[in-house]
């Protein structure tokens, strides 16, 4: 695993840039992923997606499927891709501090 330093914090990440443990999630992590995703400004919609992902993960131990994420947030899949250019699995889950999804997120 590699180490990334950002805003005075060190993060251990896997080969795809996902944080090593959900417990290491913090605001600096969100800012680092934002820069990696090329997101200029985080909106309430970004935060809503992240919150839904985290709440689902904390309850179920996995990331929700895309249709569940879309239903709970009220956002169409196309809009989630507009918010997170690399998609809900790679970009949104990464920003939320979740492990890399193994299934169809």
N, CA and C atoms as an extended XYZ file, in Angstrom:
315
Properties=species:S:1:pos:R:3:atomname:S:1:resname:S:1:resid:I:1 pbc="F F F"
N         0.849       -1.194        0.000 N   UNK     1
C         0.000        0.000        0.000 CA  UNK     1
C         0.883        1.242        0.000 C   UNK     1
N         0.384        2.251       -0.639 N   UNK     2
C         1.109        3.508       -0.757 CA  UNK     2
C         0.626        4.486        0.309 C   UNK     2
N         1.406        5.536        0.497 N   UNK     3
C         1.029        6.595        1.425 CA  UNK     3
C         0.893        7.901        0.662 C   UNK     3
N        -0.167        8.623        0.970 N   UNK     4
C        -0.421        9.928        0.358 CA  UNK     4
C        -0.411       10.949        1.476 C   UNK     4
N         0.313       12.050        1.281 N   UNK     5
C         0.287       13.129        2.267 CA  UNK     5
C        -0.510       14.283        1.670 C   UNK     5
N        -1.457       14.797        2.442 N   UNK     6
C        -2.290       15.898        1.978 CA  UNK     6
C        -2.764       16.696        3.180 C   UNK     6
N        -2.583       18.004        3.119 N   UNK     7
C        -3.011       18.927        4.174 CA  UNK     7
C        -2.510       18.489        5.559 C   UNK     7
N        -1.250       18.037        5.591 N   UNK     8
C        -0.638       17.658        6.858 CA  UNK     8
C        -1.041       16.296        7.394 C   UNK     8
N        -1.790       15.532        6.621 N   UNK     9
C        -2.223       14.188        7.044 CA  UNK     9
C        -1.628       13.152        6.104 C   UNK     9
N        -1.316       12.000        6.653 N   UNK    10
C        -0.857       10.872        5.852 CA  UNK    10
C        -1.975        9.849        5.750 C   UNK    10
N        -2.226        9.379        4.530 N   UNK    11
C        -3.251        8.375        4.283 CA  UNK    11
C        -2.617        7.175        3.597 C   UNK    11
N        -2.926        6.002        4.080 N   UNK    12
C        -2.496        4.780        3.425 CA  UNK    12
C        -3.604        4.389        2.455 C   UNK    12
N        -3.223        4.186        1.199 N   UNK    13
C        -4.202        3.886        0.158 CA  UNK    13
C        -3.794        2.628       -0.597 C   UNK    13
N        -4.798        1.966       -1.182 N   UNK    14
C        -4.515        0.788       -2.001 CA  UNK    14
C        -4.118        1.218       -3.407 C   UNK    14
N        -3.950        0.247       -4.298 N   UNK    15
C        -3.490        0.542       -5.657 CA  UNK    15
C        -4.476        1.375       -6.461 C   UNK    15
N        -5.745        1.424       -6.022 N   UNK    16
C        -6.749        2.231       -6.703 CA  UNK    16
C        -7.037        3.550       -5.995 C   UNK    16
N        -6.283        3.841       -4.937 N   UNK    17
C        -6.432        5.112       -4.234 CA  UNK    17
C        -7.498        5.131       -3.158 C   UNK    17
N        -8.018        3.955       -2.768 N   UNK    18
C        -9.004        3.896       -1.698 CA  UNK    18
C        -8.283        3.874       -0.355 C   UNK    18
N        -8.836        4.587        0.628 N   UNK    19
C        -8.247        4.652        1.957 CA  UNK    19
C        -8.237        3.262        2.595 C   UNK    19
N        -7.232        3.012        3.432 N   UNK    20
C        -7.046        1.673        3.993 CA  UNK    20
C        -8.112        1.243        4.990 C   UNK    20
N        -8.761        2.196        5.655 N   UNK    21
C        -9.775        1.840        6.654 CA  UNK    21
C       -10.801        2.962        6.775 C   UNK    21
N       -12.049        2.574        6.861 N   UNK    22
C       -13.143        3.543        6.998 CA  UNK    22
C       -12.926        4.446        8.213 C   UNK    22
N       -12.348        3.896        9.251 N   UNK    23
C       -12.106        4.660       10.489 CA  UNK    23
C       -11.136        5.827       10.272 C   UNK    23
N       -10.383        5.806        9.174 N   UNK    24
C        -9.428        6.879        8.888 CA  UNK    24
C       -10.035        8.015        8.061 C   UNK    24
N       -11.323        7.909        7.763 N   UNK    25
C       -12.033        8.971        7.035 CA  UNK    25
C       -11.992       10.264        7.846 C   UNK    25
N       -11.771       11.388        7.163 N   UNK    26
C       -11.758       12.704        7.812 CA  UNK    26
C       -11.977       13.771        6.729 C   UNK    26
N       -12.222       15.016        7.131 N   UNK    27
C       -12.450       16.080        6.140 CA  UNK    27
C       -11.290       16.255        5.152 C   UNK    27
N       -10.069       16.042        5.608 N   UNK    28
C        -8.927       16.167        4.706 CA  UNK    28
C        -8.974       15.102        3.610 C   UNK    28
N        -9.474       13.925        3.959 N   UNK    29
C        -9.615       12.865        2.959 CA  UNK    29
C       -10.570       13.302        1.850 C   UNK    29
N       -11.682       13.887        2.251 N   UNK    30
C       -12.677       14.368        1.280 CA  UNK    30
C       -12.022       15.370        0.328 C   UNK    30
N       -11.241       16.280        0.868 N   UNK    31
C       -10.581       17.282        0.038 CA  UNK    31
C        -9.569       16.652       -0.915 C   UNK    31
N        -8.855       15.617       -0.457 N   UNK    32
C        -7.889       14.954       -1.328 CA  UNK    32
C        -8.611       14.270       -2.491 C   UNK    32
N        -9.677       13.530       -2.177 N   UNK    33
C       -10.423       12.838       -3.241 CA  UNK    33
C       -11.022       13.864       -4.203 C   UNK    33
N       -11.482       14.976       -3.677 N   UNK    34
C       -12.039       16.046       -4.520 CA  UNK    34
C       -11.014       16.466       -5.571 C   UNK    34
N        -9.768       16.652       -5.166 N   UNK    35
C        -8.733       17.055       -6.120 CA  UNK    35
C        -8.457       15.943       -7.127 C   UNK    35
N        -8.469       14.687       -6.667 N   UNK    36
C        -8.212       13.554       -7.550 CA  UNK    36
C        -9.337       13.362       -8.568 C   UNK    36
N       -10.541       13.681       -8.168 N   UNK    37
C       -11.707       13.531       -9.044 CA  UNK    37
C       -11.881       14.716       -9.991 C   UNK    37
N       -11.160       15.803       -9.743 N   UNK    38
C       -11.309       16.987      -10.574 CA  UNK    38
C       -12.593       17.751      -10.280 C   UNK    38
N       -13.085       17.617       -9.068 N   UNK    39
C       -14.300       18.326       -8.660 CA  UNK    39
C       -13.894       19.702       -8.158 C   UNK    39
N       -14.445       20.732       -8.757 N   UNK    40
C       -14.067       22.089       -8.378 CA  UNK    40
C       -14.639       22.495       -7.035 C   UNK    40
N       -15.923       22.246       -6.839 N   UNK    41
C       -16.578       22.660       -5.607 CA  UNK    41
C       -17.527       21.569       -5.132 C   UNK    41
N       -17.430       21.242       -3.852 N   UNK    42
C       -18.348       20.256       -3.282 CA  UNK    42
C       -19.664       20.935       -2.934 C   UNK    42
N       -20.743       20.341       -3.396 N   UNK    43
C       -22.076       20.896       -3.164 CA  UNK    43
C       -22.805       20.063       -2.111 C   UNK    43
N       -23.989       20.524       -1.738 N   UNK    44
C       -24.831       19.757       -0.823 CA  UNK    44
C       -25.169       18.396       -1.433 C   UNK    44
N       -25.265       18.338       -2.757 N   UNK    45
C       -25.568       17.070       -3.416 CA  UNK    45
C       -24.428       16.073       -3.265 C   UNK    45
N       -23.185       16.542       -3.370 N   UNK    46
C       -22.029       15.671       -3.120 CA  UNK    46
C       -22.106       15.121       -1.699 C   UNK    46
N       -22.345       16.020       -0.755 N   UNK    47
C       -22.389       15.616        0.652 CA  UNK    47
C       -23.533       14.640        0.915 C   UNK    47
N       -24.647       14.826        0.229 N   UNK    48
C       -25.784       13.916        0.401 CA  UNK    48
C       -25.408       12.511       -0.051 C   UNK    48
N       -24.762       12.390       -1.203 N   UNK    49
C       -24.344       11.085       -1.706 CA  UNK    49
C       -23.371       10.436       -0.729 C   UNK    49
N       -22.388       11.187       -0.262 N   UNK    50
C       -21.399       10.663        0.689 CA  UNK    50
C       -22.081       10.196        1.966 C   UNK    50
N       -22.988       11.000        2.492 N   UNK    51
C       -23.694       10.647        3.725 CA  UNK    51
C       -24.520        9.380        3.560 C   UNK    51
N       -25.241        9.275        2.453 N   UNK    52
C       -26.055        8.077        2.196 CA  UNK    52
C       -25.152        6.840        2.112 C   UNK    52
N       -24.040        6.961        1.410 N   UNK    53
C       -23.104        5.836        1.301 CA  UNK    53
C       -22.582        5.418        2.674 C   UNK    53
N       -22.186        6.393        3.476 N   UNK    54
C       -21.645        6.079        4.792 CA  UNK    54
C       -22.690        5.455        5.716 C   UNK    54
N       -23.880        6.005        5.707 N   UNK    55
C       -24.935        5.461        6.567 CA  UNK    55
C       -25.283        4.032        6.168 C   UNK    55
N       -25.362        3.773        4.876 N   UNK    56
C       -25.665        2.422        4.400 CA  UNK    56
C       -24.529        1.478        4.785 C   UNK    56
N       -23.296        1.918        4.592 N   UNK    57
C       -22.133        1.096        4.918 CA  UNK    57
C       -22.087        0.775        6.411 C   UNK    57
N       -22.335        1.767        7.240 N   UNK    58
C       -22.303        1.551        8.686 CA  UNK    58
C       -23.374        0.548        9.121 C   UNK    58
N       -24.503        0.545        8.441 N   UNK    59
C       -25.602       -0.357        8.788 CA  UNK    59
C       -25.410       -1.759        8.207 C   UNK    59
N       -24.876       -1.848        6.969 N   UNK    60
C       -24.842       -3.118        6.248 CA  UNK    60
C       -23.451       -3.695        5.988 C   UNK    60
N       -22.405       -2.891        6.204 N   UNK    61
C       -21.043       -3.378        5.995 CA  UNK    61
C       -20.598       -3.444        4.548 C   UNK    61
N       -21.447       -2.953        3.635 N   UNK    62
C       -21.100       -2.889        2.215 CA  UNK    62
C       -21.692       -1.610        1.633 C   UNK    62
N       -21.230       -1.253        0.446 N   UNK    63
C       -21.803       -0.095       -0.256 CA  UNK    63
C       -23.126       -0.516       -0.891 C   UNK    63
N       -24.074        0.408       -0.998 N   UNK    64
C       -25.351        0.054       -1.627 CA  UNK    64
C       -25.211       -0.109       -3.135 C   UNK    64
N       -26.136       -0.880       -3.709 N   UNK    65
C       -26.190       -0.976       -5.161 CA  UNK    65
C       -26.614        0.385       -5.715 C   UNK    65
N       -26.291        0.624       -6.965 N   UNK    66
C       -26.571        1.911       -7.598 CA  UNK    66
C       -28.050        2.269       -7.515 C   UNK    66
N       -28.915        1.319       -7.763 N   UNK    67
C       -30.345        1.639       -7.745 CA  UNK    67
C       -30.805        2.070       -6.359 C   UNK    67
N       -30.213        1.497       -5.312 N   UNK    68
C       -30.552        1.915       -3.945 CA  UNK    68
C       -30.016        3.317       -3.694 C   UNK    68
N       -28.773        3.574       -4.099 N   UNK    69
C       -28.182        4.905       -3.940 CA  UNK    69
C       -29.024        5.944       -4.662 C   UNK    69
N       -29.438        5.635       -5.865 N   UNK    70
C       -30.256        6.541       -6.651 CA  UNK    70
C       -31.615        6.777       -5.980 C   UNK    70
N       -32.222        5.729       -5.481 N   UNK    71
C       -33.536        5.836       -4.841 CA  UNK    71
C       -33.471        6.668       -3.557 C   UNK    71
N       -32.480        6.393       -2.725 N   UNK    72
C       -32.381        7.085       -1.437 CA  UNK    72
C       -32.011        8.555       -1.617 C   UNK    72
N       -31.114        8.847       -2.553 N   UNK    73
C       -30.724       10.246       -2.768 CA  UNK    73
C       -31.748       11.003       -3.601 C   UNK    73
N       -32.499       10.276       -4.425 N   UNK    74
C       -33.434       10.916       -5.348 CA  UNK    74
C       -32.743       11.410       -6.609 C   UNK    74
N       -31.462       11.033       -6.799 N   UNK    75
C       -30.696       11.456       -7.971 CA  UNK    75
C       -30.682       10.339       -9.005 C   UNK    75
N       -30.861       10.712      -10.258 N   UNK    76
C       -30.723        9.742      -11.344 CA  UNK    76
C       -29.246        9.385      -11.475 C   UNK    76
N       -28.989        8.198      -11.993 N   UNK    77
C       -27.611        7.738      -12.144 CA  UNK    77
C       -26.780        8.719      -12.959 C   UNK    77
N       -27.362        9.270      -13.994 N   UNK    78
C       -26.646       10.250      -14.825 CA  UNK    78
C       -26.160       11.423      -13.979 C   UNK    78
N       -26.999       11.876      -13.046 N   UNK    79
C       -26.616       13.010      -12.197 CA  UNK    79
C       -25.497       12.616      -11.222 C   UNK    79
N       -25.546       11.393      -10.722 N   UNK    80
C       -24.473       10.939       -9.821 CA  UNK    80
C       -23.141       10.938      -10.561 C   UNK    80
N       -23.163       10.549      -11.842 N   UNK    81
C       -21.943       10.603      -12.659 CA  UNK    81
C       -21.516       12.046      -12.928 C   UNK    81
N       -22.446       12.947      -12.989 N   UNK    82
C       -22.079       14.360      -13.142 CA  UNK    82
C       -21.397       14.863      -11.872 C   UNK    82
N       -21.871       14.408      -10.726 N   UNK    83
C       -21.269       14.806       -9.449 CA  UNK    83
C       -19.901       14.158       -9.247 C   UNK    83
N       -19.805       12.875       -9.598 N   UNK    84
C       -18.583       12.092       -9.410 CA  UNK    84
C       -18.196       11.501      -10.765 C   UNK    84
N       -17.324       12.194      -11.505 N   UNK    85
C       -16.991       11.778      -12.872 CA  UNK    85
C       -16.529       10.332      -13.026 C   UNK    85
N       -15.868        9.775      -12.017 N   UNK    86
C       -15.432        8.383      -12.145 CA  UNK    86
C       -16.499        7.405      -11.656 C   UNK    86
N       -17.653        7.931      -11.276 N   UNK    87
C       -18.789        7.086      -10.947 CA  UNK    87
C       -19.043        6.879       -9.469 C   UNK    87
N       -20.165        6.243       -9.165 N   UNK    88
C       -20.526        6.022       -7.769 CA  UNK    88
C       -19.608        5.027       -7.072 C   UNK    88
N       -19.125        4.030       -7.796 N   UNK    89
C       -18.263        3.027       -7.181 CA  UNK    89
C       -16.875        3.534       -6.909 C   UNK    89
N       -16.283        4.150       -7.898 N   UNK    90
C       -14.903        4.606       -7.728 CA  UNK    90
C       -14.831        5.968       -7.038 C   UNK    90
N       -15.529        6.950       -7.548 N   UNK    91
C       -15.405        8.301       -6.991 CA  UNK    91
C       -16.166        8.527       -5.697 C   UNK    91
N       -17.452        8.214       -5.699 N   UNK    92
C       -18.277        8.499       -4.524 CA  UNK    92
C       -17.897        7.614       -3.342 C   UNK    92
N       -17.718        6.318       -3.578 N   UNK    93
C       -17.332        5.424       -2.484 CA  UNK    93
C       -15.956        5.778       -1.946 C   UNK    93
N       -15.065        6.159       -2.846 N   UNK    94
C       -13.723        6.570       -2.406 CA  UNK    94
C       -13.822        7.795       -1.517 C   UNK    94
N       -14.602        8.795       -1.936 N   UNK    95
C       -14.740       10.012       -1.139 CA  UNK    95
C       -15.384        9.726        0.220 C   UNK    95
N       -16.298        8.772        0.253 N   UNK    96
C       -16.991        8.430        1.502 CA  UNK    96
C       -16.104        7.626        2.452 C   UNK    96
N       -14.922        7.205        1.981 N   UNK    97
C       -14.021        6.450        2.837 CA  UNK    97
C       -14.337        4.968        2.890 C   UNK    97
N       -15.196        4.507        1.980 N   UNK    98
C       -15.565        3.093        1.946 CA  UNK    98
C       -14.485        2.279        1.248 C   UNK    98
N       -14.431        0.987        1.542 N   UNK    99
C       -13.510        0.132        0.787 CA  UNK    99
C       -13.938        0.060       -0.674 C   UNK    99
N       -13.010       -0.314       -1.519 N   UNK   100
C       -13.324       -0.454       -2.941 CA  UNK   100
C       -14.449       -1.477       -3.104 C   UNK   100
N       -15.535       -1.095       -3.751 N   UNK   101
C       -16.651       -2.035       -3.941 CA  UNK   101
C       -16.236       -3.232       -4.785 C   UNK   101
N       -16.751       -4.382       -4.405 N   UNK   102
C       -16.421       -5.598       -5.147 CA  UNK   102
C       -17.524       -5.951       -6.134 C   UNK   102
N       -18.718       -5.439       -5.904 N   UNK   103
C       -19.836       -5.759       -6.774 CA  UNK   103
C       -20.241       -4.573       -7.617 C   UNK   103
N       -21.472       -4.573       -7.999 N   UNK   104
C       -22.022       -3.526       -8.840 CA  UNK   104
C       -22.637       -2.441       -7.970 C   UNK   104
N       -21.890       -1.370       -7.780 N   UNK   105
C       -22.395       -0.261       -6.948 CA  UNK   105
C       -23.141        0.703       -7.826 C   UNK   105
